[in-house]
Amino acid sequence: MLGPRRGWQALRRCVSLPRAQREVRLRVREALGAREPAGEVKVQGWVRSVRSQKEVLFLHINDGSSLENLQVVADPSLENRDLTFGSAVEVQGKLVKSPHRMQNMELKAETIRVVGPCDTLAFPLKTKERHPLEYVRQFPHLRCRNNTLGSLLRIRSEATAAIHSFFQDNGYVHIHTPIITSNDCEGAGELFQIETSNEAREPAEKTHFFDVPAFLTVSGQLHLEVMAGAFTHVFTFGPTFRAENSQSRRHLAEFYMVEAELSFTESLEDIMQDRLEKTLKNKFVIISYNEAVEILKQASQTFTFKPEWGCDLQTEHEKYLVKHCGEVPVFVINYPYDLKPFYMRDNEDGPQHTVAAVDLLVPGIGELCGGSLREERLPFLRSRLQRLGLTDAYQWYLDLRKFGSVPHGGFGMGFERYLQYILGVENIKDVIPFPRFSHSCLL
Amino acid sequence: MLGPRRGWQALRRCVSLPRAQREVRLRVREALGAREPAGEVKVQGWVRSVRSQKEVLFLHINDGSSLENLQVVADPSLENRDLTFGSAVEVQGKLVKSPHRMQNMELKAETIRVVGPCDTLAFPLKTKERHPLEYVRQFPHLRCRNNTLGSLLRIRSEATAAIHSFFQDNGYVHIHTPIITSNDCEGAGELFQIETSNEAREPAEKTHFFDVPAFLTVSGQLHLEVMAGAFTHVFTFGPTFRAENSQSRRHLAEFYMVEAELSFTESLEDIMQDRLEKTLKNKFVIISYNEAVEILKQASQTFTFKPEWGCDLQTEHEKYLVKHCGEVPVFVINYPYDLKPFYMRDNEDGPQHTVAAVDLLVPGIGELCGGSLREERLPFLRSRLQRLGLTDAYQWYLDLRKFGSVPHGGFGMGFERYLQYILGVENIKDVIPFPRFSHSCLL
């Protein structure tokens, strides 16, 4: 056994080997961006192309750190039959200025080691082919090695980090709202229910693991409201779920939402301008639901669903509104009271009774964000829950209005739709690593 | 309707009002940290104490941006019966240097508006009381307004941001590994299964939403391996699930894991030193599983579970090992082959056959991290899966070894246990916003 001291020392030694003995490993991105030629370095990655000439062997290798490949120049004697498209290699050599205009640096190889060969005949990705996204979607375990998917996932990773930074920099507390919940926030029916696999096998003996039926969350909003009552500004960024039987290019059964909740907020504009303006940096239009219905009624176009006050806006309606407003993002505000969930703030208007809700429609996507002021007034909320027979289930939510309630509101943004929008990606299944939808849960 | 231009202009106006007209809202943290007295400001928050004297009224208010309260000094005429502990207030006034040593700034109130009163009799939190954590745990919707819980959740939020930054800064690509999966990674039985709520109600007509049985993930590792085969260094930080019937202070049914996967890694030390050393900045010991069993066998202590080569280390064993090594973190490496899942790399030793696995045990917690080298060699993996009858289910995983396989490994860290460890928090339920465990899924 290595004692505490000796174990530590042994590890320190590994970390602080003298420079000469340590191998310098570079990511492809670092190698490409190097300012100066470097001595002995090692670069690891997958072969993207092999070009063998009489005097020289050219390889392009990539390790997923960038879209661009690193050119490796080697003596033809280093070629071997395992050195094919898709194989994993370690190249030891010197980083030198490239004589070619197209690249900054190239690697003059001294040794090339194939650490993992690739059965190119069976490999569904082919060298130098531009595979359509539909094709690579069939291979969820390999498509990340495709240029387009690789880039999309790197951007998704950067966007994730940017969202965390944005809220952090603006004084928001991040909350991990629960995935498993005994609430059904939206009152919608399309929920996934959870049981232990034993219960699933022997439904006769059903006792719930949590004692009560439990579901996958459809939104972290109610839980965020709890936290906005302590931290004022909070956000969450996690998976949400809908058991919608949809194969559309805009829907997934598992998707990510950015949700924020702000206390001491008294107008929808606080939510629209302070937060989303910064997020989108784009022109946008504000219309009321009433105005939206009027626009739709006066449209020359015929809709499958006839526009009618009190009905939800359909995809065809959303598209028309965005077009009508000049293909810019459109906020629709103040929706019918009876159309929206119990927690939205009563506008106390009439006879067309509305709540302070807002949806953001964007070109090509439709609904990107939804938000509202929340009903902070105990009597309003109580009587609404009473009418819905939900007083017992939401006693805890009523409590929040009893002990220092504040005017507050928030919004949620579908992260995949956001990526589709900013990147112009047609199908939502291409901006998420492992898409889940009805009839499909690969891997 | 506001046209595109007018709508935009209207919003711009709200954002860029001349300074005199705009109210300056300060968070409590900003007010406390102000260098200079400021003119008219507004601070919003919840009342933490009210002290009424003949000549002056003192309030302490807090908005969750810091542990410290802001002192408000007001004329006694501003007092009213709604101004109680727990009520939500907006205070308009001037920020001035405080004459007291204990604080930097205080707010001289001109107006105090109670926006949300608090029924103090019914409110389970009481002014100036140090409620035990067990007590506040009963009120998942209110406990975040307790000082201790509030601080823990702020630290959790900071730690979350730090983990994202750390990996981002070190060139890792963040991957949202799926929550719903058709795999059972660990081969363990303690899974949650998912069905639509309709299926749950009418199990007779059971057809799966995804066509196949689907489960909540127990680990993102296998999916990370897919991605490590494209991006070299990847990580995920998301919820994982175990349907363990445990009420222990170390277990939750829903918890968060930080998991990383590194390609082109050939030794366990790469995983232990490069990554975890930075994370923990602490002395640690490395012992093999064989050595661990010898230590346990020679212990004077009697264990409930007799230590035996080939058996899993129990909590009592882990505790003893940590104590034996001097109450420092202990890596245990090279576990019995038959004890570990199929994906761990065969050490090809014997007669005590092991795999390149590592667990990190820490004082007070036990297992904090687990990692391994993954079996990258096709023949080894294939024969192991064959023996387990899993070749068909893991054809995609075998594929990863066929097309440019690389030596790789990774680890996972329980985020709540990490928080328990660095903060010295006894019960895991106090470092997560909404704990879920058997018989309990509140809210």
Interface residues (C-beta under 8 A of the other chain):
Chain A: M1 L2 G3 P4 G7 W8 A10 L11 C14 V15 R25 R27 R29 Q44 G45 W46 V47 D63 G64 S65 G86 S87 A88 E90 V115 G116 P117 C118 D119 A122 F123 P140 H141 L142 C144 R145 G150 L153 R154 R156 S157 T160 A161 H164 S165 Q168 G171 V173 H174 I175 H176 T177 P178 I179 I180 T181 S182 N183 G189 E190 L191 F192 Q193 I194 E195 T196 S197 E199 A200 P203 F209 F210 D211 V212 P213 A214 F215 L216 L222 H223 V226 M227 G229 A230 F231 T232 G238 P239 F241 A243 N245 A253 E254 Y256 S263 F264 E269 M272 Q273 E277 K283 F284 V285 I286 I287 S288 E291 I295 C325 G326 V328 E376 W396 Y397 D399 L400 R401 K402 F403 G404 S405 V406 P407 I432 P433 F434 R436 S438 H439 S440 C441 L442 L443
Chain B: M1 L2 G3 P4 G7 W8 A10 L11 C14 V15 R25 R27 R29 Q44 G45 W46 V47 D63 G64 S65 G86 S87 A88 E90 V115 G116 P117 C118 D119 A122 F123 P140 H141 L142 C144 R145 G150 L153 R154 R156 S157 T160 A161 H164 S165 Q168 G171 V173 H174 I175 H176 T177 P178 I179 I180 T181 S182 N183 G189 E190 L191 F192 Q193 I194 E195 T196 S197 E199 A200 P203 F209 F210 D211 V212 P213 A214 F215 L216 L222 H223 V226 M227 G229 A230 F231 T232 G238 P239 F241 A243 N245 A253 E254 Y256 S263 F264 E269 M272 Q273 E277 K283 F284 V285 I286 I287 S288 E291 I295 C325 G326 V328 E376 W396 Y397 D399 L400 R401 K402 F403 G404 S405 V406 P407 I432 P433 F434 R436 S438 H439 S440 C441 L442 L443
